[in-house]
Amino acid sequence: MKASLIFLLLTFALSAQAEEGITLSPEQQAAVGIETRAITPAPAQYRYLVPGEVLVDQYRSYLASPRLPSVVLSRHTALGDHVVKGAVLVTLFSAELAEAQGDYLSARPEWQRVKGLGKAAVGEQRFVDTKSRFDASLAKLRGYGLDEGDIAVTPLGQYPLRSAIDGVVLSDSFQQGQAVAPGEALVQVADEASLWVQAQLPGTSTLDIPKGTKALVSTGDTAWPASVSQAGHTLDPVTRTRTVRLSLPNPQHALHAGMYVDVAFLFETPAPVMALPQEALIRSSDGDWTVFVEPEPGHFEAREVTLGKVLDDQQQVLDLEPGTKVAVKGAFYIASELAKAGFSAHNH
């Protein structure tokens, strides 16, 4: 294809001026797709791409676990189920709970009787002692996770684990009949309407990514807006990468924990810059970067430039005057014509 394009160019009657560049008619420019525009300073947007992983938003998730040694009697949910706040996830049995319930069932009627008689009839000390025993037995049951309704109707030694939030069951690593220890996670429920994305930056990166920085999280051709919620200041001991956490709204539940994604942090230059498309740049024979300026209509001259920051598919240039007309498309063809005519694309 390159050879055919050069052949096409060779058929044009080009008017070249040695040491001064080359002149192309409007028809010739149109045939090879040359486009020019005046370059002026303007704010430039650019992205910084890194890999990432979707995680559960731990501020919006709940781990259901027993608070005392127990045995699993039955499960009431399965992986992937949507549950509401207060839904029973697991029913367990605990001998320690049965003892605590026995203390409560003993203390409650005694307290109700003493309360009915009144402090004057039973004496202050007995009144206080009876109330203290009842309050302590009730507090112990509440500490084990039983609410008022559970305390009233739960069979001796049995108790439910309930979900504290609306969400989806993401894990349920237990079996019926299994003995479980206090604090052992049985069911994880998460609200997937909001997720975390953990982005991994090279450990050597000095890029400042403050809280609130906007980003796009993508898989395939689909992207979702996100924003930085936390930036780590230490390196992962295994991957030696710097972690940045993003908050990602996920109202349609299109993303799920464990998915790998691409993260594009979105930035804007702090001040207007002169920037050109990458295809406007040509490297000369001695390695310098050049562009083709158009000082007069149809007349192109090579000019050395100094490069600044890479801005996605744009490149900052540092030494062009504002308003300079530059060939932003077709620079390769202009360079080819200059080379064929015996000129250098490097203008000394």
N, C-alpha and C positions, 0 to 999 in steps of 0.2 A: 504494500500500500504506500509506503514511504517513497519507493522508487517511482510509482505512478504519479504521486503528487509532484515530485521534482520534475518529472517529464512534462507535466502540465505547465509548471512554472516556466520551463525552458521555452515553451511555445509563445510566451508573452513577449511583446516588444518592450523591454524594460529600459527606462531612461536612467542610467546610473551616472553619478558624479563622483569621481575618485576623491577620496579623503572627505567627502561631504555626505556620504550616505547613498540612499537610493530613492527614486521617485516611482510611485505606482499610481496608475489611474484608478478612479473609483470602480471601474469594471474589474480590474485585476484584484483589487482588495476584496471585492464581493466574492469573486470566484474562489479565493482561498480562505475566506472567512476572517479577514483581518478586521478587528474592531479597536477603536481608540476611545479614550475618555480622559477628561481633565481630572487629575488627581488632586484632591484637597484634603486637609486634615479632618478627620471625623472619628468619633468613638468607634472602637472595633470590638465585636464580641468574639470570644474564642472559647474553646472547650479543652478540658484536660481529662483524658480517658483512662480509666483503671477498671480492673475486674472487681466484682462484688458478689455477695451472697445474701439472700433474703433470710431474715431471722424473725422469730416471734418478738413482738413488742412486749418486753418483759414487764412494762408498766401497765399493760392491759392483758395480762395472762394470770392464771391461777393454778397452783399445784395443790391438789387435794391429797392430804396425807393424814394418817392417824396421829393422835397425840398421846397414845399409850399402847402397850403391846396388845395386839389384836389378831384375830383370824378372820379372813374374808369369808363371808357367808354367801353373798350374791352380788352380781354386777347388774347395773340398770342402764348402762350405756355401752355403745361400741365406738370404735375408731371412726371419726368422721361425722358423728352425730352432732346436730345442733341442739344445744341445751340452753335453758333460760336460768336466770339467777334463782337459786333456791332448789333447783332440780336435784333429786337424789341420784348420786353417781354410783355409790357402793354401800352395801350394808355389812357391818362388821360385828364381831362379838369380842368382848373383853371381860375376863374374870375380875380384873381390877375395877372396871366400870360397874360390874354387878355389885361389888362390895360398896362402891360409892353410892349407887342407887339405893342399896339397902339402908345405908346411913341416912340418906335423905328421906326415904319412906318412913323411917322411924322418927326422925326429928320433926317432920312436917305436922303430923297430928298432935304431937305434944305441944308444938309451938302454937297451933291453932287453938288448942284448949286453954293454954296459959294466956294467950292474947285475949281470948274471950272473957276470962275471969278478971283480967286487969291486974295492973301492977300493985294496986292497994290490997287486993285479995291474996295474992301469992307471995308478995314480998319483992322488993327491988332486985335482990341478988338472983333469985330463981328466975325472975322475968328476964334479966339480962343474960344469964347463962343459957336459958332455953332458946332465946332469940339468936344468940351467938352460934349455938350448935346448928340451928336451922340455916342461918346465913352461910356458915362455912360449908355445909353439905351442898347447898344450892350453888355456891361459887365454884366448888370443885367440879360439879357436873358441867357448869358453863365453861369452865376452863378446859374440859375435855371436848368442847365443841357442841354440846347439846343446847338447843334453844328451848324456850318455854314449852312449845308444842311437843318437841321430842321428849322432854322430861315427863310430860303428862301421859304419853301414849306408848312410849317405847318399851318393848318387853325387856325384862331384867337382863342386863349384860349386852343387849344389842343397841347399836346406834348407827345412824346414817352419816355418810360424808356427802355434803351438798356442794353444788357449784356456787361460788361467790359472785359470778358474773354471767352475762349472756355470752355465748361463744361456741366454738367448735372443739370437739374432743380431738386433740392432736396426738395423745399417747395414752395408753392404758396398760402398762406393763405389770400385770399381776394375773393370778389364777384363783379361781374359787377354791377355798380350803387352805390357801396359803397363809402362813403365819407372817405377820409384818411387824416391823419395829416402829417406834415413834419417829415421826419425821420422814419415813420412807414414802417417796412420791408414788402414788398409785395412778392418778389421772391428771393430765394437763389439759386445761381448757384455755383457749386463747380467743380474743376478739380480733379476727383477721381483717376487720375494717381499717385497721392501721397496723403497719408492719415496720420493722427496722431493716435497713440494708447496711451491711458492713462492707465498706470499701477498703481495699488494700492498696496503699501507696508505697512506692519504693522507700526503703529505709533511709536512703540518701536524699530524698526529696525535701527541699526547703520551702515548698509552696505553702503559702499561708491560706488556709481554708477555714475562715471563721464561722462561728455558729450563724445559721441563717443563709449561708451560701446556697444558691439554687442549683439544681442538678436535674438531669434526665436519667431515669433508670430504664433500660431497654432489654428486651429479649426478642430476637428476630427483628421484624420491622415495626414492632409496637413499643412505644415509649410512654412512661408515666412521670409526671413531675414529682420531685422530692426536694427536701431541704436538709441541710446539715443540722443535726441536733447536738452532737458531741464530737470533739476531735481529740484523739488520744495523743499523749505526749511521751509514750514509751513504745518500744518496738516489740512485736510479737516474738517470744523467745524461740519459736520454731521456724516461722516463715521469714523473720527479720524484716517485716513490713510494718508500716505505720497505719493504724486503723482509724478510719473516720466513719462515724455512725450517722445515718440519715433516717429521717422519718418519712414514711411513704404512705399516703392515703390509699386505701385499697377497697373502696366501697363496693365494687363489683366482685370482690374476691377472685380477681384474675390471677393474682400471684399468691404463692404459698411458701411457707418456711422451707428452706433447703434448696430453693432454686438458685442457680447461678445466673448472674446478670452482668450487663455492662453499665458502668456508671460514668456519665459525662458531667463533670463539674462545669458550670457556666460562669464565665467571667466577662468583664468589660474593662478595657484599658482605662486607667484613671484619668487620662487626658487624651484629647484627639491625636490621632497618629496618621501618617501617610502610609497607606497600605495598598499592595497590588496583588492580583491573583498570582499563584505560583507559576502558572504557565506564561506569565509575562516576562519571567526571568530566564536569561540565557547565560550559560557559562562560556566565557571566551577561551581562546586557545591557551592563554597564559593563566587561566584559572580564576580570573576576576568575573564577578557577576555584572551583567549589563542588562539594560532595557533599551527599547527603541522608542525614542521620543519623536513627536511630530511637530517641529517648529513651524512648518508651513503645510497647508493642506496637501496630502499625498506624499510628502517628503519625510523620510525616516532616517534618523541618525542614531548610532549606537552611543550609549552613555553609561559609564561605570556608575555603580551604586554601592553603597554600604548597607548591609542588611542589619535589621534589628530583630525583634521578637517574631517567632512563628505564630501566626494567628489562624489556626486551622488551615483552610485552603488559601489563606492570605499571608502575605509576607510584608512586615514593616520595612520600609526603606527610609534611610536617614538623611539623604542629601539631594533630594529633588525639591525644586521650588514649588510651592503651592500653585496650582493651576496648570502645571506642565501636562501636556497631552501625551499619553503613553499608549502604545499598542498593547492592549490587555489580552487580545487573542490574535494568533497568527504570528507571534514573534519568531517561531521556528522557521517559518517560510521566508520571512524577511532575512534572517540570518543565512539561510540557504542561498538566497539570491545574491547576497553580498559576497558569500564565499565563492560562488560560481563566477562572479564577475571579477574575482581576483582581489576583493577587498577583505580586510579583517573586520570582524564584528567588534573589535576592540578599538575604541576611538582615543588616540593619544593626542 
